Every structure is written in structure tokens, then in C-alpha cells.
Amino acid sequence: MISLRETERVALVKLLSDDDPTVLGLLKEQFIEMGTEGRVFLESVVQGNELMARRAAKQILHSLRQRDSDEVFSRFCVEDRSRFDLESGCWLLARTRYHELEEAPYRVRLDDMARELKERLTGRETPRATIEVCNRYFFRRLGFRGNEDDYYDPDNSYLNRVLDRRLGNPITLSVVYLLVGWRLGLPLQGVNMPGEFLVKWQSPQAQFFFDPFNEGQMLDREDCRTLAERLGHHFTPAFLASAHPRQMLLRMCRNLQSIHTESDPVRAEQLGRFASLLTPA
């Protein structure tokens, strides 16, 4: 790697101080070609005293990190479909918005939740009683709840923010429930109903459904039929099929795409590309 000469550094700082969007666009492409050295230089400018250059350097660094995280998530979306890891996908999706996200502390948090919940279970509970214990833990002890006040807040769709705020939408609250439940070996599956997302207990002994967005309210098939019809859908048994983790991540991307359609069309377009990569051929 060839180091920048001082004259080149001075010239780049001067160009970064130019507020012409065309100049900044060309600089962005130059820094992409420079790779690691370009990023190190931009980070040094961010720590410098030139206000306009600092602002532009932050903007370009954000754009480069966005590009990197989008590329990593795109590669994940087309990886081996038979071994799709929902949790890894959720962290990579979150990193497309929170580029500096460290997933390890959040994984530990989920591990701790599973450990604490295991201490509350005797192993002798019926399936429904098991979910009642889980509901008390998630919704009373920890205070997770559906974000009814700001349903379309993008943070409702990013797992790190759901864990931080204990607020989410139907699918992300279900994902938290699933990730903790799977750590405990519970036979839980996602249910990708139109207009709603549920979780079901699926074992030889029992099948029933529950709604993490509504504090784990338990439902039978007729309740699900009523819910679907209330949401304006003609119910079919396929609504209650188990959702593949890829389908769950796809729905999260589509939710975000819809949220950003008017406020940030460029981001909405990228989220649409993610969705197309996740859509079965």
C-alpha cells in the first residue's frame, strides 16, 4: 500500500471542503479505489480542525460503510438456502443501518435471557403452561411490548434496537421469542400470516398459536381465522404454515421497504433488492 504524500493529503482536504455534490461524488469513488488507506485518511480528517472537510469526510465514510454492509448482507441473502441462520441474518440486516454494530453483546444478552427463563421453568409444565411462564418473563419481567404508538418506526424492524428499547413490531417481537425459545429447545415456529405474524408451538403433543405483539395472547385455529378475516383476508389453512427463516427475513425487508418508500426512496430501492435476493426462485 502506497502512503499518501503530504501534498496529496492537503489537496484532498481542500477538495473535501468543496460543497459541490459532483466533487464529493468523485471523491467517494476515489476513496473506494483507495481501500483501507482511504478510510484511514477520512477518519483522520474527521478528527481534524477543518469543519467543512470533517463534515464531508463523515458523509463519505457513512456512505462507504453503508456500501460495505449492504454488500455483506446481499451475499448472505444468496448463501446456501438449506442452512439459513435467521439470527445471523437479523444482525447483518441491522448492520445495514447501524454500521458499527457489534453483535456479540446482543447474542450474550439473548443467551442470558434464555438462562434466566430456564431457571423459571421446571420442565414439567404443559406446553401452554410453558408459554405462560415465557409470557410473564418477556412481557411482565422484561417489559417487551408492541410499539403501537409508532408502529412504522424503522427501529421496530432492527433486532438490536428491539432488544435495546424492548419495543417492536409483530415479526421482530416474534423473532426475539423464537431465538430465546430455540436456545431452550422449545418447538416454536414462526407463522407468516398476512397482516400479522404469530408464533406456534408445534409438537406431537400439542399445536397452538400465540401473538407476541399482544403479550403472547394464545390463539386456536378459529381465533386465527377470526383474526385473518378481521384484517380483510379470506382465511385458508396455508396462513398457518410454518415460516422458513428466509421468509421471516424477507418480510422484515419488505416492511422496511414499505416504511422508506416515501421518506427515503433510495433506501427503499436497496431494501427491495434485498427482498428480491431472498425471494425463492
C-alpha positions in Angstrom: 0.0 0.0 0.0 1.4 3.4 -1.1 1.1 6.1 1.6 -0.3 9.5 0.6 2.2 12.3 0.3 1.6 15.4 2.4 0.8 17.4 -0.7 -1.8 14.8 -1.7 -3.3 14.9 1.8 -3.6 18.7 1.7 -5.2 18.6 -1.7 -7.7 16.0 -0.6 -8.6 18.1 2.5 -9.2 21.1 0.2 -11.4 19.1 -2.1 -13.4 17.7 0.9 -14.1 21.3 1.9 -15.8 21.9 -1.5 -19.6 21.6 -1.1 -20.1 20.7 -4.7 -22.0 17.4 -4.8 -20.3 16.4 -8.0 -16.9 16.8 -6.5 -17.9 14.8 -3.4 -19.3 12.1 -5.6 -16.0 11.8 -7.5 -14.1 11.8 -4.2 -16.2 9.0 -2.9 -15.3 6.9 -5.9 -11.6 7.7 -5.4 -11.8 6.7 -1.7 -13.4 3.4 -2.7 -10.5 2.7 -5.0 -8.0 3.6 -2.3 -9.5 1.0 0.0 -8.2 0.8 3.6 -5.8 3.8 3.2 -8.6 6.0 2.0 -10.7 5.2 5.0 -7.9 5.7 7.4 -7.3 9.1 5.8 -11.0 10.0 6.1 -11.0 9.0 9.8 -8.0 11.3 10.4 -9.9 14.2 8.7 -12.9 13.6 10.9 -10.6 14.2 13.9 -9.1 17.3 12.3 -10.0 21.0 12.5 -11.4 21.7 9.1 -15.1 21.9 9.7 -16.3 21.5 6.0 -13.8 18.7 5.4 -14.8 16.9 8.6 -18.5 17.1 7.5 -17.7 15.7 4.1 -15.4 13.0 5.4 -18.2 11.8 7.8 -20.6 11.7 4.9 -18.3 9.7 2.7 -17.3 7.3 5.5 -21.0 6.7 6.2 -21.6 6.0 2.5 -18.7 3.6 2.3 -19.8 1.8 5.4 -23.3 1.6 4.0 -21.9 0.1 0.8 -19.9 -2.5 2.7 -22.8 -3.6 5.0 -25.2 -3.8 2.0 -22.7 -6.0 0.1 -22.2 -8.3 3.1 -25.9 -8.6 3.6 -26.5 -9.2 -0.1 -24.0 -12.1 -0.1 -25.7 -13.6 3.0 -29.1 -13.5 1.2 -27.9 -15.7 -1.6 -25.9 -18.2 0.5 -26.8 -21.8 1.0 -30.6 -21.9 1.3 -30.6 -25.2 3.2 -28.6 -23.7 6.2 -30.2 -20.3 6.6 -29.4 -18.7 10.0 -32.1 -16.3 11.0 -30.2 -14.7 13.8 -27.1 -14.0 11.7 -29.4 -12.5 9.0 -31.0 -10.2 11.6 -27.7 -8.9 12.8 -26.5 -8.3 9.2 -29.7 -6.5 8.3 -29.3 -4.4 11.4 -25.8 -3.5 10.4 -27.1 -2.0 7.1 -28.5 0.8 9.3 -26.1 0.6 12.3 -22.8 0.0 10.6 -20.7 -0.2 13.8 -23.0 -2.8 15.4 -21.2 -5.4 17.5 -23.5 -8.4 17.6 -21.6 -10.4 20.2 -23.0 -8.5 23.2 -26.5 -8.9 21.8 -26.0 -12.7 21.4 -24.9 -12.8 25.0 -28.0 -10.9 26.0 -30.2 -13.5 24.3 -28.1 -16.3 26.0 -28.7 -14.6 29.3 -32.4 -14.3 28.7 -32.6 -18.0 27.8 -30.7 -18.8 31.0 -33.0 -16.7 33.2 -36.0 -18.2 31.6 -34.8 -21.7 32.0 -34.5 -21.0 35.8 -38.2 -20.2 35.8 -39.2 -23.4 34.1 -39.3 -26.8 35.9 -39.5 -28.9 32.7 -42.8 -30.4 34.0 -45.1 -27.7 32.6 -47.6 -28.5 29.9 -46.9 -26.7 26.5 -49.4 -24.0 27.3 -48.1 -23.5 30.8 -44.6 -23.2 29.4 -45.7 -20.3 27.2 -47.5 -18.7 30.1 -44.2 -18.7 32.0 -42.4 -17.3 29.0 -45.1 -14.6 28.6 -44.7 -13.5 32.1 -40.9 -13.3 31.7 -40.9 -11.4 28.3 -43.8 -9.1 28.9 -44.0 -8.5 32.6 -40.5 -9.1 33.9 -38.6 -7.6 30.9 -41.4 -5.3 29.6 -41.3 -6.2 25.9 -44.3 -4.7 24.1 -45.6 -3.9 20.7 -44.9 -0.3 19.5 -48.5 0.8 18.9 -47.6 4.4 19.3 -45.1 4.5 16.4 -45.8 1.3 14.5 -43.9 2.4 11.4 -40.7 3.4 13.2 -37.9 1.7 11.3 -36.2 0.7 14.6 -39.1 -1.7 15.2 -37.5 -3.8 12.5 -33.9 -4.0 13.7 -33.2 -6.7 16.3 -30.6 -4.6 18.2 -33.0 -1.7 18.7 -35.8 -4.1 19.7 -33.6 -5.5 22.4 -32.4 -2.1 23.4 -35.8 -0.5 23.6 -37.9 -3.6 24.3 -40.3 -2.3 21.6 -41.0 -3.9 18.3 -43.5 -4.9 15.6 -45.2 -8.4 15.3 -42.4 -10.1 13.5 -39.4 -8.8 15.5 -41.1 -9.5 18.8 -41.8 -13.0 17.5 -38.1 -13.3 16.4 -36.9 -12.4 19.9 -39.3 -15.0 21.3 -38.1 -17.6 18.8 -34.4 -17.0 19.3 -34.7 -17.4 23.1 -37.1 -20.3 22.8 -34.8 -22.2 20.3 -32.0 -21.8 22.8 -34.1 -23.7 25.3 -35.1 -26.3 22.7 -38.8 -25.3 22.6 -40.6 -26.5 19.5 -41.5 -23.0 18.3 -42.1 -21.9 14.7 -42.9 -18.6 13.0 -46.3 -18.2 11.3 -46.3 -15.7 8.4 -49.9 -14.7 8.4 -51.0 -11.8 6.1 -51.2 -8.7 8.1 -49.9 -10.3 11.3 -47.1 -12.5 12.5 -47.6 -15.2 15.1 -45.6 -18.0 16.8 -46.8 -21.5 17.1 -46.0 -24.4 19.4 -45.7 -27.4 17.1 -45.1 -30.8 18.8 -46.6 -34.3 18.7 -48.4 -33.4 21.9 -49.8 -30.0 21.0 -50.3 -27.3 18.4 -51.4 -23.8 19.3 -50.6 -20.2 18.4 -49.7 -17.1 20.2 -49.2 -13.4 19.5 -46.1 -11.8 20.9 -47.2 -8.3 19.7 -50.2 -8.7 22.1 -48.3 -10.0 25.1 -48.3 -13.6 23.9 -52.1 -13.9 23.7 -52.9 -17.6 22.9 -55.0 -18.5 19.9 -56.5 -21.6 18.4 -57.2 -22.1 14.7 -60.6 -20.5 14.9 -59.1 -17.5 16.6 -56.6 -17.2 13.8 -59.4 -17.5 11.2 -61.3 -14.6 13.0 -58.1 -12.6 13.1 -57.4 -13.0 9.4 -61.0 -12.1 8.5 -60.9 -9.1 10.7 -57.8 -8.0 8.8 -59.7 -8.4 5.5 -58.3 -11.7 4.3 -60.2 -14.8 3.2 -58.7 -17.4 5.6 -57.0 -20.5 4.2 -55.1 -23.2 6.2 -51.9 -22.1 4.4 -51.9 -19.0 6.5 -50.9 -21.1 9.5 -48.0 -22.9 7.8 -44.6 -22.7 9.4 -42.5 -19.9 8.0 -38.9 -20.6 6.9 -36.4 -18.3 8.4 -35.7 -16.9 4.9 -39.4 -15.9 4.7 -39.1 -14.1 8.0 -36.1 -12.0 7.0 -37.8 -11.3 3.6 -40.8 -10.0 5.4 -38.6 -7.8 7.6 -37.0 -6.3 4.5 -40.4 -5.7 2.8 -41.7 -4.0 5.9 -38.7 -1.7 5.9 -39.0 -1.1 2.1 -42.6 0.0 2.6 -41.6 2.3 5.5 -38.9 4.0 3.5 -40.8 4.3 0.2 -41.8 7.9 0.6 -39.2 9.1 3.2 -36.1 7.6 1.5 -36.7 6.2 -2.0 -33.1 5.3 -2.5 -33.0 3.2 0.7 -36.4 1.6 -0.2 -34.9 0.6 -3.6 -32.0 -1.1 -1.9 -34.3 -2.9 0.5 -36.3 -4.1 -2.5 -33.1 -5.6 -3.9 -32.5 -7.4 -0.7 -36.1 -8.7 -0.8 -35.6 -9.9 -4.4 -32.4 -11.8 -3.3 -34.4 -13.5 -0.5 -37.4 -14.4 -2.7 -37.4 -18.1 -3.8 -36.6 -18.5 -7.4 
